Amino acid sequence: MHCDLFCRSVFFPSIAFPEGVFDAAILVQFEDGAGGYGLSVASRCMLGTDQAAHQYGCRGADTKNARYEADHLGEDLDPSKHPKYYLGFYDLRVSAIEQVAAKLDYYAVALRCVPENGEHAHFELQLEEPTTSPGANKLKKDRQLARNLLSLRLFGPQKHICDGAIWPEELRALDLPELTEMPV
């Protein structure tokens, strides 16, 4: 079991591949949400195996594709956004998340189970807004620090092609680089 690990799925196309080159810092870019910023991850403990983590990622791509198609019924689909392909995942230790949290000046960090689309292993790594704001620039720097430090703590990848996936030729050329967990 991997009870001290969470994984971050990699999809293409996505912001993690600006100009077709993988960027680990962008993979861990937090999304603005109610009460703070969040990053979707999955519990490796709840998933149990690498194969189960890959199945989770493949279902995630299917869900993203179905949602995009439903939202754009009758429209020409944008090939830069659709379809999504699951490429694999990178791991992140709970201890790394705790170490990053200790280095932030303003945000509190929380890891919460937030089931999504029937996926009970789905968690949100959240940066919670402070009760009093030190100012937009200081908060932005804290978010950037969190993103940069988390990107140094990713390791892997575990690559995968989903069953039945027909990959365009350009996807075969994409590289998920080997990342080694770095101290922060």
Buried (B, 14 or more C-beta within 10 A) or exposed (E): EBEEBBBBBBBBBBEBBEEEEBBBBBBBBBEEEEEBBBBBBBBBBBBEEBEBBBBBBBBBBBBBBEEBEEEEEEEEEEEEEBBBBBBBBBBBBBEBBEBBBEEBEBBEBBBEEEEBEEBEBBBBBBBBBBEEEEEEEEBEBBBEBBBBBBBBBBBBBBEBBBEEBEEEEEBEEBEBEEBEBEEB
